[in-house]
């Protein structure tokens, strides 16, 4: 009697899910990053009083971080593309955690500005390193939503930071906040270095089925990073400049949220105590919704309508909505309505992050770290200028609506830049 064997009787391996643990660790990194970045804005009144700083000096402290971050972003990402993110991210988090803790030792304006500059230099390259990690660990079809989930963790931490920082400060003073937050980064570093590997094939917990799923359609792990031709191709490509300009509005909004937003709410709308802590964090809490929705939307729209509409269309629409909502916030007088519109604006621009960083993965090829670093460096121009512009516009016009209107206008310019981006045309293959 003959017998037949059904296909179901063969043992096909089920893909492991180690990539999701990588995403989880990356989200932990994002949360630690935003804890350390965002707390200084919340603590600014105490710091300014203790160190006898003017508003203009505090703006320079904020901008010192962004300046250093921008200077060292591309070199650090270039290093990560060559060396891998296991070692480079370990160095980054060790460095920035040390200078987060060192902020507690600041004793005057000069010491604080030096510490925050070095903090920015150390943190530079963190986001491009994550993009590089995702390019090696995440399948092409999931990259937009994974970027959205990643940023949602960052913004959740940023939204909770004002309440956490004010709570710790009330118990032990503002210096204790920096010590506690810096310690969290050191713990993350130990876990990351011991467990993570740069390539799925090098990780002992990954099976062949997961490797096949991750690597389907992606490029090789290494490439030539030398010579002027490499840098000319990056800087002269048609996508590079508009993508960089389109990212500036997002950074302007974020830096306003982590620097002068608490002061705006206190002076313009007279929020106090617990209400100030809650509403200071509300825009970044709302950003979590934008991150998740935007990440899923860019992948879905890409499948339905193609890569250009899925990336540039989603990002351009998000920035346009953000600009209109920010401008509307200047036309209302009710405090809660005003902060709700600002929060909606921030939510809309953060909904573009999945598409924006997904575009870097689409056009970056083997050099996604440097491509995303170029974009993020441009973003730091917004980060550097925003605190200074806020104080300048406020001094000139005497009205908090002036900087809010400026940010809204920048969003609309960013939306226009997305008309020039085509993610179907890679910078590097």
C-alpha positions as CSV (number, residue, x, y, z in Angstrom):
1,X,0.0,0.0,0.0
2,X,1.4,3.3,-1.0
3,X,1.5,6.2,1.4
4,X,1.7,9.9,0.8
5,X,3.2,12.6,3.0
6,X,1.3,15.8,3.3
7,X,3.2,19.1,3.3
8,X,2.0,19.7,6.8
9,X,4.1,16.8,8.1
10,X,7.3,18.7,7.2
11,X,8.9,20.7,10.0
12,X,9.2,24.3,8.6
13,X,10.9,26.5,11.2
14,X,8.9,29.4,12.6
15,X,10.8,32.7,12.7
16,X,12.1,33.8,16.0
17,X,11.2,37.3,17.2
18,X,14.5,38.6,18.4
19,X,14.0,41.7,16.3
20,X,11.2,42.8,18.6
21,X,13.5,42.7,21.5
22,X,15.9,45.0,19.5
23,X,13.0,47.4,19.0
24,X,12.2,47.2,22.8
25,X,15.8,48.1,23.7
26,X,15.7,50.9,21.2
27,X,12.5,52.3,22.7
28,X,14.3,52.2,26.1
29,X,17.1,54.2,24.6
30,X,14.6,56.7,23.2
31,X,12.9,57.1,26.5
32,X,16.2,57.7,28.4
33,X,17.2,60.2,25.7
34,X,14.1,62.3,26.1
35,X,14.2,62.1,29.9
36,X,17.6,63.6,29.8
37,X,16.8,66.2,27.2
38,X,13.5,67.4,28.4
39,X,14.1,67.8,32.1
40,X,16.2,71.0,31.9
41,X,13.3,73.0,30.4
42,X,11.0,72.0,33.3
43,X,13.7,72.8,35.9
44,X,14.8,76.1,34.2
45,X,13.1,78.4,36.8
46,X,14.9,76.7,39.7
47,X,18.2,76.5,37.8
48,X,18.0,80.2,36.7
49,X,17.3,81.3,40.3
50,X,20.0,79.1,41.8
51,X,22.7,80.0,39.3
52,X,21.5,83.6,38.8
53,X,20.9,83.3,35.0
54,X,19.0,85.6,32.7
55,X,16.5,84.4,30.1
56,X,19.0,85.1,27.4
57,X,21.7,83.1,29.1
58,X,19.3,80.1,29.6
59,X,18.5,80.2,25.9
60,X,22.3,80.0,25.2
61,X,22.4,76.9,27.5
62,X,19.6,75.3,25.5
63,X,21.3,76.1,22.2
64,X,24.7,74.9,23.3
65,X,23.3,71.3,23.3
66,X,21.8,71.6,19.8
67,X,25.0,73.2,18.5
68,X,27.2,70.4,19.7
69,X,24.7,67.8,18.6
70,X,24.7,69.2,15.1
71,X,28.5,69.4,14.9
72,X,29.1,65.8,15.9
73,X,26.0,64.1,14.3
74,X,27.4,63.2,10.9
75,X,30.9,62.1,12.1
76,X,29.3,59.8,14.7
77,X,26.9,58.3,12.2
78,X,29.7,57.8,9.7
79,X,31.6,55.9,12.5
80,X,28.5,53.8,13.2
81,X,28.1,52.9,9.5
82,X,31.7,51.6,9.6
83,X,32.0,50.1,13.1
84,X,28.4,49.1,13.9
85,X,25.9,50.4,16.4
86,X,26.7,48.0,19.3
87,X,29.9,49.8,20.2
88,X,29.0,53.3,19.0
89,X,25.7,53.5,20.9
90,X,27.5,52.1,24.0
91,X,29.9,55.0,23.8
92,X,27.1,57.5,23.1
93,X,25.0,56.6,26.1
94,X,27.9,56.3,28.5
95,X,29.1,59.8,27.5
96,X,25.7,61.5,27.6
97,X,24.8,59.8,30.9
98,X,28.0,61.0,32.5
99,X,27.3,64.6,31.4
100,X,23.7,64.4,32.4
101,X,24.9,63.6,35.9
102,X,27.6,66.3,35.6
103,X,24.9,68.9,35.1
104,X,24.1,68.5,38.8
105,X,27.6,70.0,39.5
106,X,27.1,73.2,37.5
107,X,27.9,76.2,39.6
108,X,27.5,79.2,37.2
109,X,26.6,80.1,33.6
110,X,30.0,79.1,32.1
111,X,30.1,75.7,33.7
112,X,26.5,74.9,32.7
113,X,27.0,75.9,29.1
114,X,30.2,73.8,28.8
115,X,28.5,70.8,30.4
116,X,25.5,71.0,28.1
117,X,27.7,71.4,25.0
118,X,29.6,68.3,26.0
119,X,26.3,66.5,26.7
120,X,25.2,67.4,23.1
121,X,28.5,66.2,21.6
122,X,28.1,62.9,23.4
123,X,24.4,62.3,22.4
124,X,25.0,63.2,18.8
125,X,24.4,60.3,16.5
126,X,22.0,58.4,18.7
127,X,19.0,58.6,16.3
128,X,21.0,57.8,13.1
129,X,22.5,54.8,15.1
130,X,18.9,53.6,15.7
131,X,18.0,54.1,12.1
132,X,21.1,52.1,11.2
133,X,20.1,49.4,13.7
134,X,16.6,49.2,12.2
135,X,18.0,49.0,8.6
136,X,19.8,45.8,9.7
137,X,17.1,44.3,11.9
138,X,13.7,45.3,10.6
139,X,12.0,44.0,7.4
140,X,11.3,46.6,4.7
141,X,7.6,46.4,5.0
142,X,7.6,47.2,8.8
143,X,10.0,50.1,8.9
144,X,7.5,53.0,9.0
145,X,5.4,51.6,11.9
146,X,8.5,50.6,13.8
147,X,9.9,54.1,13.5
148,X,6.5,55.3,14.8
149,X,6.6,53.0,17.8
150,X,10.2,54.0,18.5
151,X,9.3,57.7,18.6
152,X,6.2,57.1,20.6
153,X,8.4,55.8,23.4
154,X,10.6,58.9,23.2
155,X,7.7,61.3,23.3
156,X,5.9,59.3,26.1
157,X,9.0,59.8,28.2
158,X,9.2,63.4,27.2
159,X,5.6,64.0,28.1
160,X,6.0,62.4,31.5
161,X,9.3,64.1,32.2
162,X,7.9,67.4,33.6
163,X,5.8,65.6,36.2
164,X,8.7,63.2,37.1
165,X,11.3,66.0,37.3
166,X,9.1,68.3,39.4
167,X,8.3,65.4,41.8
168,X,12.0,64.5,42.3
169,X,13.0,68.2,42.5
170,X,10.3,68.8,45.2
171,X,11.9,66.0,47.3
172,X,15.6,66.5,46.7
173,X,16.2,69.6,44.6
174,X,16.9,70.1,40.9
175,X,20.4,68.6,41.0
176,X,19.1,65.2,42.1
177,X,17.0,64.9,38.9
178,X,20.1,64.9,36.7
179,X,21.8,62.3,38.9
180,X,18.8,59.9,38.8
181,X,18.2,60.3,35.0
182,X,21.9,59.8,34.3
183,X,22.0,56.6,36.3
184,X,19.2,55.1,34.2
185,X,21.3,55.5,31.1
186,X,24.2,53.7,32.6
187,X,21.9,50.7,33.3
188,X,20.7,50.7,29.7
189,X,24.2,50.6,28.4
190,X,25.1,47.4,30.3
191,X,22.1,45.6,28.9
192,X,22.7,46.8,25.4
193,X,26.4,45.9,25.2
194,X,26.0,42.5,26.7
195,X,23.0,41.4,24.6
196,X,22.9,43.2,21.2
197,X,24.7,42.2,18.0
198,X,25.1,44.4,14.9
199,X,23.7,41.7,12.5
200,X,20.9,39.2,13.0
201,X,23.2,36.5,11.7
202,X,25.6,37.1,14.6
203,X,23.0,36.8,17.3
204,X,22.7,33.4,19.0
205,X,18.9,33.7,19.6
206,X,18.0,34.3,15.9
207,X,17.1,31.4,13.7
208,X,17.4,31.1,9.9
209,X,13.8,31.9,9.3
210,X,14.0,35.2,11.0
211,X,17.2,36.0,9.2
212,X,15.5,35.3,5.9
213,X,12.5,37.5,6.8
214,X,14.7,40.4,7.9
215,X,17.2,40.3,5.0
216,X,14.6,39.9,2.2
217,X,15.3,42.7,-0.3
218,X,17.8,44.6,1.8
219,X,21.4,45.6,0.8
220,X,24.7,44.2,2.1
221,X,26.0,45.2,5.5
222,X,29.1,47.1,4.5
223,X,30.2,49.5,1.7
224,X,32.9,52.0,0.8
225,X,32.7,55.1,2.9
226,X,35.8,56.8,1.7
227,X,36.6,59.6,-0.8
228,X,35.1,62.9,-1.9
229,X,32.8,61.2,-4.5
230,X,30.9,59.6,-1.5
231,X,30.3,63.0,0.1
232,X,29.6,64.8,-3.2
233,X,26.9,62.2,-4.0
234,X,25.3,62.7,-0.6
235,X,25.3,66.5,-0.6
236,X,24.4,67.0,-4.3
237,X,21.6,64.5,-4.6
238,X,18.2,65.9,-5.4
239,X,16.6,64.5,-2.2
240,X,19.2,65.6,0.4
241,X,18.5,69.4,0.6
242,X,14.6,69.3,0.6
243,X,14.6,66.4,3.1
244,X,16.9,68.3,5.4
245,X,14.9,71.5,5.2
246,X,11.6,69.5,5.7
247,X,12.9,68.2,9.0
248,X,13.7,71.5,10.5
249,X,10.1,72.4,11.6
250,X,9.8,69.2,13.6
251,X,12.9,70.0,15.6
252,X,11.7,73.6,16.1
253,X,8.5,72.3,17.7
254,X,10.3,69.7,19.8
255,X,12.9,72.2,21.2
256,X,10.2,74.7,22.0
257,X,8.4,72.0,24.0
258,X,11.4,71.0,26.0
259,X,12.7,74.6,26.5
260,X,10.3,77.5,26.7
261,X,6.9,75.8,26.7
262,X,6.7,75.6,30.5
263,X,7.6,79.3,30.7
264,X,5.0,80.2,28.0
265,X,2.3,78.4,29.9
266,X,3.3,80.1,33.2
267,X,3.6,83.6,31.8
268,X,1.0,83.7,29.0
269,X,-1.7,81.4,30.5
270,X,-0.8,81.5,34.3
271,X,-0.7,77.8,34.9
272,X,0.8,76.8,38.2
273,X,2.0,73.7,40.2
274,X,0.4,70.4,39.1
275,X,-1.4,72.0,36.1
276,X,1.9,73.4,34.8
277,X,3.5,69.9,35.0
278,X,0.6,68.2,33.2
279,X,0.1,70.8,30.4
280,X,3.9,71.2,29.8
281,X,4.0,67.5,29.0
282,X,0.7,67.4,27.1
283,X,2.1,68.1,23.6
284,X,4.6,65.3,23.8
285,X,2.0,63.0,25.3
286,X,-0.2,63.8,22.3
287,X,2.8,63.1,20.1
288,X,2.6,59.4,21.1
289,X,-0.7,59.2,19.2
290,X,0.8,60.9,16.2
291,X,3.8,58.6,16.2
292,X,1.8,55.5,16.2
293,X,-0.8,56.7,13.7
294,X,1.8,58.2,11.4
295,X,4.0,55.1,11.4
296,X,1.1,52.8,10.5
297,X,-0.3,55.3,8.0
298,X,3.0,55.7,6.0
299,X,3.3,51.9,5.5
300,X,-0.4,51.5,4.7
301,X,-0.5,54.4,2.2
302,X,2.8,53.1,0.6
303,X,1.2,49.8,-0.1
304,X,-2.0,51.4,-1.5
305,X,-0.6,54.3,-3.5
306,X,3.2,53.9,-3.8
307,X,6.3,55.0,-2.0
308,X,6.2,58.7,-2.9
309,X,2.7,59.3,-1.6
310,X,3.3,57.0,1.3
311,X,6.3,58.9,2.5
312,X,6.3,62.5,1.0
313,X,2.5,62.7,0.9
314,X,1.9,61.7,4.5
315,X,4.8,63.9,5.8
316,X,3.7,66.9,3.8
317,X,0.1,66.7,4.9
318,X,1.1,66.3,8.6
319,X,3.3,69.4,8.5
320,X,0.5,71.4,6.8
321,X,-2.0,70.4,9.5
322,X,0.6,71.2,12.2
323,X,1.2,74.7,10.8
324,X,-2.5,75.6,10.6
325,X,-3.1,74.3,14.2
326,X,-0.1,76.3,15.6
327,X,-1.3,79.5,13.9
328,X,-4.8,78.9,15.3
329,X,-3.4,78.7,18.8
330,X,-2.4,82.4,18.6
331,X,-6.0,83.4,17.9
332,X,-7.7,81.9,21.0
333,X,-7.7,83.3,24.5
334,X,-8.8,80.3,26.6
335,X,-5.6,78.7,28.1
336,X,-6.8,75.0,27.7
337,X,-7.9,75.6,24.1
338,X,-4.5,77.2,23.3
339,X,-2.4,74.4,24.7
340,X,-4.8,71.8,23.1
341,X,-4.2,73.4,19.7
342,X,-0.4,73.4,20.3
343,X,-0.6,69.8,21.4
344,X,-2.6,68.9,18.2
345,X,0.0,70.7,16.1
346,X,2.8,68.7,17.8
347,X,0.8,65.5,17.3
348,X,0.5,66.2,13.6
349,X,4.1,66.9,13.0
350,X,5.2,63.9,15.0
351,X,2.9,61.8,12.8
352,X,5.4,62.6,10.0
353,X,8.4,60.9,11.8
354,X,7.6,57.4,10.5
355,X,7.5,58.7,6.9
356,X,10.5,61.0,7.5
357,X,12.9,58.4,8.9
358,X,11.4,55.7,6.7
359,X,12.5,57.9,3.8
360,X,16.1,57.9,5.2
361,X,16.0,54.1,5.2
362,X,14.5,54.1,1.6
363,X,17.1,56.4,0.1
364,X,20.1,55.6,2.4
365,X,20.8,52.1,1.3
366,X,24.1,50.9,2.8
367,X,24.7,54.4,4.3
368,X,21.5,55.0,6.1
369,X,23.4,56.2,9.2
370,X,25.0,59.1,7.4
371,X,22.0,60.0,5.3
372,X,19.8,60.2,8.4
373,X,22.5,62.1,10.3
374,X,22.6,64.7,7.5
375,X,18.8,65.2,8.0
376,X,19.1,65.3,11.7
377,X,21.9,67.7,11.6
378,X,19.7,70.1,9.7
379,X,17.1,69.6,12.3
380,X,19.6,70.8,14.9
381,X,19.7,74.1,13.1
382,X,16.1,74.5,14.2
383,X,17.0,73.2,17.6
384,X,19.9,75.7,18.0
385,X,17.9,78.7,16.7
386,X,14.5,78.0,18.4
387,X,15.4,79.0,22.0
388,X,17.3,82.1,20.8
389,X,14.5,83.1,18.4
390,X,11.9,82.7,21.1
391,X,13.6,85.1,23.4
392,X,14.4,87.5,20.5
393,X,10.9,87.6,19.2
394,X,9.5,87.9,22.7
395,X,11.8,90.8,23.5
396,X,10.9,92.6,20.2
397,X,7.2,92.1,20.2
398,X,6.5,91.6,23.9
399,X,4.0,88.9,23.1
400,X,4.3,85.1,23.3
401,X,2.2,84.8,20.1
402,X,5.1,86.0,18.0
403,X,7.3,82.8,18.4
404,X,4.2,80.6,18.2
405,X,3.3,82.2,14.8
406,X,6.8,81.8,13.6
407,X,6.8,78.1,14.3
408,X,3.5,77.7,12.5
409,X,4.9,79.4,9.4
410,X,8.0,77.2,9.5
411,X,5.7,74.1,9.5
412,X,4.0,75.4,6.3
413,X,7.4,75.8,4.6
414,X,8.3,72.3,5.7
415,X,5.2,71.0,4.0
416,X,6.2,72.7,0.8
417,X,9.6,71.0,0.9
418,X,8.1,67.6,0.9
419,X,6.8,68.3,-2.7
420,X,10.4,68.0,-3.8
421,X,11.3,64.8,-2.1
422,X,11.1,61.5,-4.0
423,X,12.0,58.4,-1.9
424,X,12.0,56.3,-5.0
425,X,15.3,57.9,-6.0
426,X,17.9,56.6,-3.5
427,X,21.0,58.5,-2.6
428,X,23.0,55.3,-2.3
429,X,21.9,51.9,-3.6
